[in-house]
Amino acid sequence: MFSPLFRNISGCLRTARVLPIIQSNANFSSKRVAIALRSKKAKSDKPTTQYFVDCKHVRTIGGKGGDGCVSFLRLWCNENAGPDGGDGGNGGHVVLQASADVRDLNHVTVQLNADAGDNGRNKDCHGKNAGHTVVKVPLGTIVKSGEGKVVGDLDREGTMFVAARGGAGGKGNHFFISDLEQAPQVAEFGAQGEDKSYVLELRSMAHVGFIGLPNAGKSTLLRAISRARPKVAAYPFTTLKPHLGMVQYDDYEQIAVADLPGLIPDSHKNKGLGIQFLKHAERCNILLFVVDASAAEPWNAYHTLMHELTMFSEELAERPKMIIANKIDLPGAEENVQLLEHHVDVPVVPISAKMGTNVAELLREIRIIYDGVKKEEEGKGRVPE
């Protein structure tokens, strides 16, 4: 008889098919490169509206302090026992906390409010202090003020940033007793909390980013290598916001891949999605250029993309990159791939995301580049997020 644990493990192994480990002939020729696991579980055909949010404008409002109380104690034996109004409670703060449990800013609302403190009461009962509103944000979140100045960098687990402080509670009339005034009839209102606006940005959105012109097949490719469900259609600008998918390899390494919105010429002049798109690309460590191999002169698409990246940031154009020649199942695409390799100076991987051709080879090449970047970051004392 087999134990229940052994039966569960054997059942999991039957549900996944591990692609063979392929020997690399690049700089990592002495290493074995793991290929992604392919689950046999059917993907959902329902459309999804989930997308990756790497930048958000938020307004934070601290909680109002509770009001002080005006009250005079009356006992059966002393009708003038004196003032007994309690103080109001303090309002809560709005706190941003870095956490590895969240991956993006999709759950963060546009306005973050903290609770107000309770009012003071008679018999010297002070109001309860309000609890703080703690909002979890991904590791590596940068907090910028309305003027664009960086005021917070949440780069470690548990790091907190007080975005808006709550107001102090008002004093009751018992607080104002003095030698000259034994029966004050005055109390304080609770102070208003801070009202501030911030811009939250992620330093790193994904390990790999797909860059290409509209309708190059980026969303279809992300569907082929992950369980993400971005919208796919036959018209341009189907993707308006980034979609993120996770590629898991058989050694349990996970690589985050982002499907970025399509780029058009003169995007660095803020045409189309413009600067907003280029900022998405800036948060990816590796850039993969997806071009339509069936189009006439596909190398022009690569040169256009490189020109836009260079005009926006020269550092962005120097990141590790590779060309993915998609749609090789269409007529004339294979001949264009051979010409493409002569017109560019970066590696070219021909695939068909729709038919699944050479997708395993692409995943192998992605892992090689990822391991190289990770090794270089570890040599500098940093680890990719």
N, C-alpha and C positions, 0 to 999 in steps of 0.2 A: 504493500500500500504506500502511496506517495502522500507526503504531508500537504496540507492546504497551501503552504507557502510555495512549495515546488510546483503545484498545479497552477497557481497564479502566475509564477514566472514563466512557465512553459506556455501559458495562454497568451501572455504579452508578447513572447517571441514569435508566436504564430501570426499575430496581427500586424507585424511589421516585416518588411523585406529590406534587408541591408544590401545596398549596392556594393560591388567589389571594390577593394582598396587598390587604387591605381598608383603606379610608380611615377614620380615626377622626374622630368629631365631638365628642370630649371635649376635655380640656385639651391633648391632643397632636394637635390637628386638623391641624397642619402637618407631622406626621411620618407615615411609612409604617410600619405595624406588621406584623411578620413573623408568619406562621402556621406551626404545627408541621408537620413532615414526617410523612407517613403511609407507612410501609413496606408493601409488598405481601406481605412474608414472613409466612407463616401463624404464628399464635401457638400455643404448646403448649397442649394440652388437659389435660396432667397437673397434678395439684394440687401446690402448692409449700408448703414449710414455712418458707421464708425470711421473716424479718421484721426490722424495724429496731429495734436496741437502742440507746437513748440514755442509759441509766443502768444501772450495774452495781456491785454490792458485790464487792470483791476482797480477798483475803488474800495478802500478799506475804511471802515467807520468804527471807532472804538465805542464801547458802551457808555451810556450816560450814568453819572453817579446818582445815587438815590438822594431824595430831599430829606433835610432834617425835619424834626417834628417839634411843634410847639404844644406843650401839654403841662398841666399842673396837677400834682398828685393830691387827691382828696381822700382822707381816711375818716373812719367813723369817730375817731378820737381827735382828729386834727384836720379841719377843712382847708387849712392853708399850709400843707406839708411842703410846698415848694415845687419848682419846675422839675419835670422828669422826662422831657422830650429827648429821644435818642437820636443818634447820628445815622445818616444814610449810608448804605454800602457803596463800595467802589465799583465802577463799571469794569467790564472785562476788556482785555486786550485782544487784538487780532494778531495772531502769531503764525508765521510760516515756518514749517519744520521740514528739513530734508529727510526723505525716507526712500529706501530701496523698494518699498511695496508698490510704488506708483511709477509709471513710465512716461507719462505726458501730463499736460495741463488741461486735459479735456474735462475733468471733473471740477475744476476751479470755476466758480461763478464770477460774473462780471463785478458784482458788488458783494463784499464780505462784511457782515455786520456782527458785532459782539453784543452780548446780552447786557442789559442795564442792571444796576444795583438796586436792591430793595430800599424802600423808604424807611426812615426811622419811625419808631412808635413810642407810645407812652410807657411809663414804668421803666425808663432808661433802656429800652430794648433797641439795640442798634440793628440797622438793616443788614441783610446778608450780602456779602461781596459776590459779584457775578463771576462765573467761571470764564476762563479764557477760551476764545475760539481758535483752535489749532487746526490749520489747514496743511495737509501733507503735500509736498511738492517733490519732484524727482531730484536725485542727486545731480549736482552740477547746475542748479538753477541760479541765474544771475538776476538780482533785483535792481532795477533802474528807476530813478525818480522821474518826475514829469519832464525835467530838463535834460534827461538822457545821462545823468551822472550815476555811476555804479555805486550803490549804497549798501549792497549785501551780496555775498557770494556763499551759497549753501553747497559746499563741495564735500562735506563729510556727513556721515550718518548721524542723525539726531541734532544737527546744527539748527539753531532757531534764529529767527529775525522778527523783532517786534515791529509790525507794519503800522499799527495804530494803537496808541495807548488809551485806555479807558479813563473817563473822568472820575475825579475824587468825589466821595460822598459829602453831602452838606452836613454841617454841624447842627444839632438840635439846641433848643433853648437851655438845656442843662449845662451845655458847654460855656455859655456866656455869663454864668453866675460870677459875680465879683463882689468886693466889699461895698461898692457903691450901688450895685444893682443886684438885689436879691431875688427879683421876680422878672427876669427878662422875658419879653414877649416877641422875640425875634429868633429866626432860624435861617439857615442857608439853603439855597437850592443846590442840587447836585450839578457838578461841572459837566459840560458836554465833552464827549470823547473826540479824539483827533479824527480828522477827515482828510485822508491823503490818497493820492493816485500813484500807481506804480506800473511799470512794464516788466513782466516776468518773461525771461528768455532762457532757453536751454543751451548750455554750452555745447553739448553733443547730443544730436538727435538719433543717429544710427551709425553703425560701423560702415555700411555701404549705402550709397545713394545712386539711384538710376536717373540719369540725365539724358534728355533727348528732345527732339522736336515733337509737336503734337502728332498723335497717331503713330508713334514709332513702335508701340507694343509694350510699353513699360508695365502697364497694369496687368496685361496678360501674362507677362513674365513673372511678376510677383505672385500671381495666382498659381503659376506652375511650380514654384519652388517653396511656397509657404501656404499656410491656411488663411491668409488674408483674403478678403473679398472686395477689392476695389471695383468700382463700376467700369465696365467695358462697353464701348459703343463705337459706331463707325463715324462719329463726327469729332472735330477737334475740341480740345480743352474739356475732355470728359473728366479729368482729374483736376479739381480746383484747390484741394488741400492735400497735404501729404498723407499717405497710407503706409503703415508699418507692418512688416511681417518678420517672423522669427524662423530662421533656418537652423534646424538641429542636426548635428552630425553624430555619427555612431560612437564618438568618444565623449559625448555629452557636452560638447562645445556648442554654444548658441551664438549666431551672428544675426544682428538686427539689420534688415534691409528696408530701405525707404523708397517708395514710389513717389517721386516729386512731380509737381505740375509741369506741363510742357513749356519749353522755352522757345521764344521767337527772336528773330533779329532785332537789334537795338533794345534788348531787354535792360541793358545797363543804363539806358536813358529812361527807364521806368515805363517802357511800352509793354502791353500785355500785363502779365502778373509782375513783371519787372523786378524791382529791388526786393520785393517780398519773396519771390521765387529764389533769387540768388542768395538771400539770407538762409533759406532752407538748405541749399547746397553747401553753405559755409559750415553747417553743423554736421556734416558727414566726413568721416575720416578717409574713405576710399570712394572714388568717383568712377562709375561705370557708364560709358556713353553708349546708349542704345540707338542704333541707326537702322533705317529701313533698307535692307540689302536689295530689295526689288526696285527701289527708286533709281532714277538716272543719276549717276555720279554721286553715290552715297558719301564719298569722302568730303564733299562740300558741306554736308550736314555736320560732320565732325569739326571741320575748320570753323564753321559758324559758331558752334557751341564753345569751342576753345577761345574764340575771339571775345565772346560775351563774358566768359569767366575771367579772362585776363584783364579786360577793361574794368571789371568790378573789383578784382583782387588778384594781384600777381601771386600771392601765397596760395590762393585757392587753386590756381592752374598748375602748381608744382606738386600737388598731392598725388599719391599713387592712383593710376588710372588704367583703364582697359576699354577696348571697343567691343561691343556685342553687336554683331551683324545679324539682325533678326529677320524673320520671314524668308528663310532660304528655301522654303517649300514652294515659293512662287516662281514662275518662269523668269529666267534671266538672272536670278539672284546669285547663283553660284559663280557665274562669270564676273559679276560685280564684286564679289568677295575677293577674288584673285587680284582685281585691279585696285581694290581698297587697300590691300596689304602693301602695295607699291607706293601709295600716296600718303601713308601715315607712318609714324615712327613709334607706335605703341602696339602691343599685342592685340590680335583680332581673334575673336571666338565666334564662328558662325553657328547659329542655332535657329530653331523654329519653336518659339514658345507655345504656339497653338498646337503643334503636332508632338512636341516633346523631344525633338531631335537635338542631340548634343547637350541636353540640359545637365546631365551628369558630369560631362566634361567642364561645363561652366562652373558648377559648384566646386569642382576640384580646383580650378584656377582661382576662384574667389577665396578658398581656404588658404591657398599658397600665399596670396597677397596679404590676407589677414594675419597669418602667422608671421610674415615678415614685418608688418607694421607693429604687431604686438611685441616682437623681439626687440625692435628698435626702441619702442617706448619703455620697455623694461630696462634697457641699457641706459636710458636717460633718467631712470628712477621714477618713471610714471607708468601707470597701467591704463590701457584704454578703458573708458567707461562702458 
